[in-house]
Amino acid sequence: MSKTNARETITRPTIGEIHSRRASAEKIFGVQSDFQSSASSISSNKSNGSREKKRPCLIWRTVPNVQILAMARFNGTDVTDRNISFMDHLPREYVLKRLLAVHEKQPFGERRSITAVTRTGSSLNKNIYLILIPTLDEDEHPYEQSSEYFPQAELEYIRKILFAIQTEETEEQARIIQELNPPSAYNDNDDDDKNNTCSSSSSSLSLPRVRTDLAEKINLNKNDLVKIWLNEMTLDNDNVNDDVILLENLRPMILSDDSHVRNSLIMNYIVYVL
């Protein structure tokens, strides 16, 4: 009876461990790989995870989902040689900032290289680049036991570099937002709102004054009319002496501020004359 050499599978990996996972370095950097652009009815029925190349990946997070930092050799390309075509859709500085040399790969960019260790034997993952772009692990295959990992000191060094990259990106985004000018339509609306507020305030303040002036004019007109009416009635009446005496007695009351009293006296006088 033959023994199987299959490794024991685990439910969830441990942060810092190196596992073989299917991931595309080109996809991580936003490049569509050749197998994705080819039209094949056979491969179209397969999932992306089953078609991508297996590569060593550092387990970076496990909650709420597993995130990995993939590793790549880029077919032995010297990524620092700017005369070579490499990730040309991105600025070279952007790419280099997100690559970290793993011993025995030569470090660059004022960074040191990191070293993986193993519980048994020698490390298999060396002379390679660690891609400093956390990526969701989309490989649906189960995890196997791993004997290779990055020690805590190396993980802390990786974390500091990732934090510096994130801080730089955040500050750059903040600078871009601050330099944005609001659309002119917003400024026009603000001016209109201010003008409407000022005009409505001035209108509200002027309303009591207009009403007061109008009331005063109405009162003056009433008094003038009463005076004219009294004069005309005095001159036209045949009984001049009696009417004059009566009118002279009524005049102060008729011209009083009490409109109710004034109107009542006028009506009584008209009835009397008639």
BALUM-728987 format. One record per residue: y, x, z of N, C-alpha, C in turn; residue in three letters. Coordinates in steps of 0.001 Angstrom, whole numbers, plus 500000, padded with zeros to 6 digits. Example, Ala and Ser with C-alpha at 12.3 -4.5 7.8 and 13.67 -1.06 7.14 Angstrom:
// residues 2
- 494310 513190 507800 495500 512300 507800 496700 513200 507800 ala
- 497750 512850 507080 498940 513670 507140 500030 512900 507870 ser
This chain:
// residues 274
- 498811 500846 500000 500000 500000 500000 501236 500880 500000 met
- 502052 500771 498990 503211 501641 498836 504353 501177 499715 ser
- 505109 502142 500177 506268 501851 501000 507524 501756 500131 lys
- 508392 500882 500462 509639 500740 499717 510690 501645 500315 thr
- 511569 502154 499465 512645 503047 499889 513962 502302 500011 asn
- 513911 500980 499950 515142 500194 500015 515789 500360 501381 ala
- 517116 500505 501376 517856 500655 502626 518009 499302 503309 arg
- 518155 499381 504594 518357 498168 505363 519748 497618 505090 glu
- 519826 496327 504855 521120 495694 504588 521753 495234 505893 thr
- 523092 495144 505859 523852 494709 507033 524776 493567 506633 ile
- 525163 492778 507629 526011 491621 507350 527442 492035 507065 thr
- 527982 492910 507890 529372 493348 507739 529465 494841 508023 arg
- 530185 495589 507157 530297 497035 507361 531274 497375 508485 pro
- 531393 498645 508779 532289 499134 509825 533449 499884 509182 thr
- 534640 499690 509744 535827 500394 509239 535597 501910 509314 ile
- 535961 502578 508231 535798 504029 508169 534567 504468 507413 gly
- 533591 503564 507274 532364 503922 506562 532613 503977 505053 glu
- 531780 504727 504360 531849 504834 502901 530635 504122 502329 ile
- 530891 503117 501517 529821 502326 500909 529968 502365 499397 his
- 528854 502240 498720 528847 502170 497270 529079 500720 496862 ser
- 530227 500468 496221 530611 499107 495835 531056 499108 494369 arg
- 530952 497941 493760 531385 497816 492372 532887 497507 492347 arg
- 533653 498420 491788 535110 498265 491711 535624 499063 490518 ala
- 536681 498557 489932 537272 499188 488753 538572 499890 489143 ser
- 538619 501197 488955 539842 501951 489248 540967 501515 488326 ala
- 540632 501225 487067 541646 500778 486119 542224 499428 486539 glu
- 541370 498545 486994 541822 497226 487421 542732 497329 488640 lys
- 542420 498247 489530 543250 498433 490728 544664 498828 490340 ile
- 544791 499643 489303 546107 500067 488824 546679 499128 487763 phe
- 546019 498003 487524 546554 497007 486605 546239 497269 485156 gly
- 545167 498036 484872 544772 498305 483491 543522 497517 483176 val
- 543505 496863 481997 542325 496116 481572 541335 497092 480955 gln
- 540158 497172 481569 539163 498127 481083 538509 497629 479792 ser
- 537778 498523 479148 537205 498229 477839 536210 497072 477889 asp
- 535397 497028 478968 534386 495975 479013 535029 494605 479192 phe
- 536267 494542 479764 536922 493253 479940 537521 492748 478637 gln
- 537921 493662 477750 538545 493257 476494 537525 492998 475392 ser
- 536294 493456 475565 535277 493246 474535 534736 491835 474601 ser
- 534412 491306 473440 533892 489936 473359 532386 490008 473205 ala
- 531710 489655 474243 530252 489677 474207 529733 488431 474921 ser
- 528915 487668 474229 528403 486441 474824 527466 486734 475985 ser
- 526812 487887 475938 525880 488227 477014 526634 488602 478274 ile
- 527617 489510 478122 528351 489985 479294 529275 488928 479853 ser
- 529675 487938 479025 530585 486912 479500 529933 486020 480546 ser
- 528623 485968 480575 527923 485151 481551 527738 485858 482887 asn
- 528102 487125 482951 527940 487900 484166 529254 487915 484932 lys
- 529171 488097 486199 530378 488168 487021 531018 489529 486858 ser
- 532319 489617 487179 533035 490879 487056 532429 491940 487958 asn
- 532005 491522 489174 531470 492499 490118 530212 493166 489601 gly
- 529373 492440 488872 528119 493016 488376 528340 493934 487187 ser
- 529488 493846 486521 529748 494668 485345 530522 495937 485670 arg
- 531191 495964 486830 531990 497126 487157 531116 498249 487714 glu
- 531625 499434 487549 530872 500625 487944 530815 500751 489455 lys
- 529661 501164 489953 529550 501454 491376 530278 502756 491684 lys
- 531002 502746 492786 531741 503931 493191 531844 503949 494705 arg
- 532032 505135 495274 532205 505193 496734 533517 504530 497140 pro
- 533476 503740 498207 534656 503029 498686 534732 503134 500208 cys
- 535923 503385 500695 536169 503422 502130 536414 502000 502624 leu
- 535705 501588 503648 535940 500277 504248 537209 500387 505087 ile
- 538240 499632 504676 539545 499743 505335 539805 498589 506295 trp
- 539426 497387 505941 539555 496223 506809 538275 495392 506721 arg
- 538034 494634 507788 536876 493742 507779 537247 492302 508134 thr
- 538479 492054 508572 538921 490724 508977 540273 490445 508328 val
- 540500 489273 507741 539531 488174 507595 538529 488408 506479 pro
- 538887 489300 505523 537968 489678 504448 537873 491193 504403 asn
- 536849 491666 503739 536648 493111 503634 537583 493674 502568 val
- 538383 494653 502972 539240 495384 502043 538743 496824 501941 gln
- 538839 497359 500747 538333 498707 500493 539423 499577 499886 ile
- 539241 500884 500047 540013 501893 499318 539012 502618 498433 leu
- 539091 502338 497136 538115 502901 496201 538399 504377 495939 ala
- 537374 505075 495486 537497 506488 495113 537155 506633 493635 met
- 537761 507639 492998 537528 507854 491559 537747 509326 491214 ala
- 537018 509750 490217 537189 511121 489712 537974 511132 488398 arg
- 538123 510000 487783 538884 509860 486530 538367 510826 485461 phe
- 537041 510953 485414 536386 511800 484405 536886 513240 484455 asn
- 537231 513705 485662 537654 515093 485820 539076 515363 485342 gly
- 539861 514319 485103 541233 514481 484619 542116 515104 485699 thr
- 542938 516058 485288 543929 516618 486203 545130 515662 486230 asp
- 545198 514856 487261 546213 513800 487315 547621 514366 487444 val
- 547747 515615 487848 549081 516213 488002 549611 516794 486693 thr
- 548761 516889 485672 549179 517425 484380 549889 516324 483595 asp
- 551198 516440 483462 551986 515404 482800 551867 515459 481280 arg
- 551196 516438 480764 550953 516505 479317 549721 515705 478911 asn
- 548990 515216 479898 547784 514442 479633 548107 512955 479795 ile
- 547559 512153 478902 547751 510709 478994 546904 510169 480150 ser
- 547596 509573 481121 546899 509056 482299 547730 507939 482921 phe
- 547180 506738 482948 547869 505575 483505 549299 505485 482968 met
- 549430 505549 481657 550753 505627 481039 551576 504355 481213 asp
- 550953 503267 481594 551701 502018 481790 552506 502056 483082 his
- 552293 503073 483901 553003 503217 485170 553693 504572 485236 leu
- 554804 504679 485962 555412 505992 486180 554427 506926 486862 pro
- 554401 508168 486442 553429 509105 487008 553631 509286 488510 arg
- 554879 509283 488958 555141 509439 490385 554537 508286 491185 glu
- 554610 507086 490635 554033 505920 491301 552533 506118 491489 tyr
- 551844 506626 490469 550400 506820 490539 550048 507940 491516 val
- 550762 509051 491448 550434 510193 492300 550631 509875 493780 leu
- 551635 509059 494091 551862 508681 495494 550699 507883 496060 lys
- 549914 507282 495178 548812 506430 495616 547452 507077 495396 arg
- 547463 508376 495293 546216 509139 495197 546206 510204 496291 leu
- 545082 510315 496962 544924 511319 498023 543654 512119 497744 leu
- 543808 513429 497729 542687 514310 497398 541672 514340 498540 ala
- 540403 514246 498154 539303 514384 499108 538670 515754 498860 val
- 538501 516529 499921 537929 517883 499811 536639 517829 498991 his
- 536531 518635 497983 537190 519899 497678 538281 519786 496612 glu
- 538780 518621 496363 539835 518408 495369 541122 519033 495884 lys
- 541851 519699 494954 543088 520374 495335 544171 519353 495696 gln
- 544786 519466 496887 545829 518506 497279 547119 518731 496493 pro
- 548004 517761 496516 549295 517847 495818 550292 516956 496539 phe
- 551552 517099 496168 552601 516227 496714 552841 516413 498195 gly
- 552763 517646 498702 553013 517950 500112 552072 517202 501051 glu
- 550901 516897 500570 549873 516268 501400 548663 517184 501472 arg
- 547931 517056 502538 546682 517788 502671 545540 516924 502150 arg
- 544416 517515 501941 543236 516755 501540 542510 516259 502789 ser
- 541695 515250 502613 540906 514706 503714 539431 515012 503458 ile
- 538650 514942 504531 537241 515312 504425 536364 514246 505049 thr
- 535339 513847 504320 534353 512902 504830 533230 513667 505514 ala
- 532644 513038 506489 531523 513648 507204 530325 512717 507106 val
- 529143 513283 507431 527918 512506 507353 527084 512726 508595 thr
- 526280 511747 508933 525420 511849 510110 524190 512696 509815 arg
- 523812 512732 508558 522637 513517 508166 522946 514249 506871 thr
- 522626 515517 506798 522795 516290 505582 524260 516576 505272 gly
- 524525 516878 504031 525877 517204 503585 526521 515994 502930 ser
- 527849 516033 502900 528596 514912 502323 528427 514876 500811 ser
- 528259 513660 500317 528111 513475 498879 529443 513193 498198 leu
- 530387 512640 498946 531669 512236 498369 532717 513301 498631 asn
- 532841 514182 497680 533846 515238 497744 534322 515529 496329 lys
- 535426 516294 496264 536028 516597 494967 536343 515307 494200 asn
- 537024 514410 494904 537304 513077 494371 538665 512625 494901 ile
- 539231 511567 494311 540508 511011 494775 540269 509685 495503 tyr
- 540987 509491 496596 541010 508209 497285 542221 507436 496785 leu
- 542010 506231 496259 543094 505403 495735 543708 504628 496894 ile
- 544974 504880 497175 545655 504292 498332 546240 502921 498001 leu
- 545382 502044 497497 545759 500663 497212 544673 499773 497799 ile
- 544918 499167 498971 543906 498288 499560 543557 497145 498609 pro
- 542255 496942 498402 541764 495968 497443 540672 495106 498075 thr
- 540702 493833 497763 539674 492928 498264 538331 493284 497632 leu
- 537314 493404 498464 535971 493725 497971 535364 492480 497331 asp
- 535237 492494 496016 534710 491348 495276 533237 491509 494919 glu
- 532654 492611 495334 531230 492835 495065 530401 491904 495955 asp
- 529574 491093 495326 528785 490126 496066 527459 490692 496563 glu
- 527167 491925 496224 525920 492523 496686 526002 492823 498182 his
- 524894 492773 498883 524904 493041 500326 525246 494502 500618 pro
- 525732 494731 501811 526044 496095 502247 524768 496752 502766 tyr
- 524678 498053 502486 523545 498822 502973 524017 499772 504066 glu
- 523085 500220 504844 523417 501174 505891 524020 502430 505266 gln
- 525096 502929 505899 525782 504113 505389 525792 505195 506462 ser
- 525549 506402 506024 525570 507545 506953 526812 508402 506769 ser
- 527668 508015 505821 528862 508815 505517 530114 508030 505886 glu
- 531106 508747 506421 532317 508064 506893 533455 509079 507014 tyr
- 534653 508530 507202 535818 509356 507512 536081 509262 509016 phe
- 536239 510383 509679 536491 510345 511123 537854 509732 511446 pro
- 538076 509459 512727 539275 508753 513161 540548 509497 512785 gln
- 540575 510805 512882 541771 511583 512553 542158 511406 511087 ala
- 541155 511348 510217 541431 511162 508792 541912 509734 508513 glu
- 541339 508770 509218 541786 507383 509055 543237 507213 509503 leu
- 543618 507879 510568 544999 507808 511041 545947 508450 510032 glu
- 545523 509532 509406 546347 510180 508380 546536 509249 507178 tyr
- 545474 508575 506784 545560 507609 505675 546506 506473 506037 ile
- 546397 505977 507277 547240 504860 507713 548717 505242 507654 arg
- 549080 506452 508071 550471 506891 508050 551013 506953 506622 lys
- 550200 507408 505696 550643 507477 504300 550839 506070 503737 ile
- 549909 505167 504022 550041 503785 503554 551276 503123 504156 leu
- 551539 503411 505419 552717 502829 506070 554001 503349 505429 phe
- 554041 504637 505090 555221 505217 504435 555438 504597 503059 ala
- 554359 504368 502325 554470 503742 501003 554995 502318 501135 ile
- 554454 501571 502088 554894 500185 502286 556347 500125 502718 gln
- 556761 501027 503600 558158 501058 504052 559095 501354 502894 thr
- 558725 502292 502059 559549 502641 500899 559678 501462 499940 glu
- 558580 500760 499699 558616 499603 498809 559481 498489 499395 glu
- 559388 498274 500706 560173 497222 501360 561663 497533 501290 thr
- 562029 498784 501534 563441 499166 501475 563987 499062 500057 glu
- 563181 499418 499089 563611 499319 497699 563825 497859 497301 glu
- 562926 496985 497756 563071 495566 497454 564315 495004 498124 gln
- 564582 495414 499357 565777 494948 500068 567047 495398 499346 ala
- 567046 496625 498834 568217 497126 498107 568449 496327 496830 arg
- 567374 495998 496127 567498 495227 494886 568050 493837 495180 ile
- 567571 493205 496246 568025 491862 496603 569503 491871 496969 ile
- 569944 492900 497708 571342 492978 498121 572283 493193 496944 gln
- 571785 493833 495882 572619 494098 494713 572687 492925 493753 glu
- 571879 491902 493994 571907 490728 493121 573206 489963 493325 leu
- 573824 489500 492220 575025 488676 492279 574628 487218 492106 asn
- 575161 486334 492942 574813 484916 492781 575346 484373 491464 pro
- 574679 483393 490869 575168 482791 489614 576576 482226 489785 pro
- 577356 482278 488696 578747 481825 488756 578843 480348 489118 ser
- 577817 479570 488773 577840 478136 489077 577925 477898 490572 ala
- 577260 478762 491358 577307 478608 492796 578719 478831 493314 tyr
- 579414 479833 492770 580786 480103 493200 581713 478946 492859 asn
- 581531 478385 491650 582385 477263 491245 582180 476068 492167 asp
- 580937 475803 492500 580657 474676 493389 581271 474883 494755 asn
- 581224 476145 495218 581819 476428 496519 583314 476165 496498 asp
- 583974 476584 495391 585413 476354 495276 585729 474869 495218 asp
- 584904 474116 494472 585133 472677 494387 584982 472016 495737 asp
- 583969 472462 496493 583756 471884 497821 584950 472153 498723 asp
- 585489 473397 498637 586646 473730 499462 587861 472880 499073 lys
- 588078 472721 497745 589214 471921 497288 589081 470466 497707 asn
- 587837 469945 497582 587612 468558 497976 587834 468367 499465 asn
- 587429 469362 500247 587604 469270 501696 589077 469279 502061 thr
- 589842 470195 501403 591278 470284 501690 592003 469008 501289 cys
- 591678 468490 500083 592370 467300 499607 592033 466094 500455 ser
- 590760 465973 500865 590385 464839 501696 591043 464918 503052 ser
- 591200 466155 503585 591852 466321 504884 593318 465939 504802 ser
- 593993 466406 503727 595412 466086 503573 595616 464595 503351 ser
- 594667 463958 502622 594783 462517 502402 594632 461752 503704 ser
- 593693 462201 504530 593483 461530 505804 594699 461649 506696 ser
- 595323 462829 506660 596508 463021 507497 597693 462205 507015 leu
- 597811 461951 505718 598973 461251 505173 598843 459734 505273 ser
- 597622 459208 505480 597434 457757 505526 598223 457076 506635 leu
- 598213 457539 507891 599002 456867 508936 600479 456842 508641 pro
- 601024 457924 508062 602446 457987 507756 602809 456973 506685 arg
- 601964 456839 505644 602240 455877 504576 602222 454468 505121 val
- 601234 454171 505974 601140 452828 506522 602331 452510 507419 arg
- 602792 453478 508192 603953 453272 509071 605210 452994 508266 thr
- 605431 453777 507203 606615 453574 506357 606587 452203 505709 asp
- 605407 451787 505252 605300 450490 504594 605576 449348 505574 leu
- 605074 449473 506807 605317 448436 507821 606796 448336 508156 ala
- 607462 449505 508237 608896 449483 508534 609682 448803 507426 glu
- 609291 449073 506156 609997 448444 505040 609805 446925 505050 lys
- 608576 446483 505391 608319 445042 505436 609164 444373 506500 ile
- 609274 444981 507683 610086 444416 508767 611565 444344 508387 asn
- 612062 445408 507754 613455 445425 507323 613720 444338 506293 leu
- 612770 444159 505359 612967 443137 504331 613010 441741 504945 asn
- 612166 441497 505953 612163 440186 506608 613494 439913 507288 lys
- 614030 440894 507986 615314 440723 508671 616449 440457 507694 asn
- 616427 441209 506572 617477 441001 505559 617406 439584 504986 asp
- 616177 439141 504714 616038 437798 504166 616533 436719 505132 leu
- 616247 436906 506416 616695 435932 507417 618215 435888 507476 val
- 618821 437093 507425 620293 437157 507466 620903 436438 506260 lys
- 620327 436707 505076 620853 436063 503861 620686 434555 503948 ile
- 619546 434118 504416 619276 432687 504522 620229 432028 505499 trp
- 620504 432708 506648 621428 432151 507627 622843 432013 507061 leu
- 623257 433029 506323 624593 432989 505734 624730 431869 504712 asn
- 623693 431728 503887 623753 430701 502860 623753 429296 503481 glu
- 622927 429123 504488 622856 427821 505129 624161 427486 505846 met
- 624816 428474 506380 626085 428262 507088 627181 427818 506140 thr
- 627219 428415 504922 628283 428122 503961 628041 426803 503237 leu
- 626777 426416 503028 626483 425235 502221 626471 423939 503032 asp
- 626323 424020 504317 626181 422798 505108 627539 422121 505281 asn
- 627573 420722 505205 628829 419992 505330 629347 420005 506758 asp
- 628445 419907 507663 628862 419936 509064 629005 421377 509512 asn
- 630052 421951 509061 630223 423384 509262 630337 423723 510727 val
- 631143 422998 511463 631398 423381 512853 630127 423290 513692 asn
- 629427 422152 513570 628207 422000 514374 627138 423000 513979 asp
- 627013 423188 512663 625964 424123 512201 626273 425542 512617 asp
- 627546 425904 512518 627908 427278 512879 627617 427532 514330 val
- 627939 426557 515150 627671 426728 516585 626178 426854 516824 ile
- 625426 425980 516158 623982 426037 516340 623395 427338 515835 leu
- 623839 427772 514673 623319 429016 514082 623688 430228 514903 leu
- 624908 430214 515433 625332 431353 516257 624483 431431 517511 glu
- 624100 430274 518020 623235 430277 519200 621804 430708 518868 asn
- 621371 430354 517656 619999 430690 517269 619849 432092 516683 leu
- 620970 432632 516208 620889 433920 515485 620191 435013 516298 arg
- 620530 435273 517570 619847 436354 518315 618355 436108 518431 pro
- 617956 434863 518561 616537 434563 518702 615805 434697 517378 met
- 616488 434249 516316 615866 434338 514984 615680 435786 514556 ile
- 616642 436600 514942 616572 438026 514561 615792 438848 515569 leu
- 615121 438215 516501 614350 438957 517513 613120 439583 516875 ser
- 612452 440485 517649 611256 441184 517144 610014 440313 517157 asp
- 610104 439199 517925 608934 438321 518024 608868 437443 516765 asp
- 607965 437782 515850 607876 437054 514574 607454 435615 514785 ser
- 606627 435381 515776 606156 434011 516022 607314 433118 516466 his
- 608122 433631 517367 609292 432866 517837 610284 432651 516710 val
- 610509 433696 515911 611476 433620 514814 611068 432571 513789 arg
- 609812 432611 513393 609343 431658 512389 609406 430219 512910 asn
- 609076 430050 514187 609118 428689 514773 610529 428124 514806 ser
- 611503 428967 515177 612897 428524 515233 613445 428184 513852 leu
- 613060 428977 512867 613537 428736 511489 613024 427398 510995 ile
- 611760 427109 511244 611201 425847 510785 611862 424656 511500 met
- 612106 424830 512790 612764 423756 513534 614175 423499 513004 asn
- 614868 424547 512650 616224 424401 512128 616227 423709 510787 tyr
- 615248 424051 509948 615168 423421 508637 614949 421914 508796 ile
- 614070 421546 509727 613809 420129 509970 615061 419441 510477 val
- 615773 420147 511324 617006 419575 511896 618048 419323 510804 tyr
- 618190 420285 509914 619208 420164 508854 618820 419053 507906 val
- 617585 418991 507584 617149 417949 506654 617223 416582 507265 leu
